[in-house]
């Protein structure tokens, strides 16, 4: 029997009037966060339709790893650096990553 794999997926959407500073903050964050325990991957995407909008898509080994990361110095540093850069608060959502076995 196949082992169940738990994956936590997080999306974080950021909007800034001046994309330059935000892109620098998020680029550093992605590099540092990818080294955190339990991180499977983090992608940084730029909106084609909304200038200054960026989306982070994160995959974590478990909800526990994701929660630990949200309390980490890497996350706190990124959030602090975003102060005064964003036009609105980031939109953060947690997604369940069902396995292909769940869909059968």
Helices and strands as residue ranges (DSSP letters): E 8-15, H 19-33, E 39-46, E 53-60, H 63-70, H 73-81, E 91-96, H 100-103
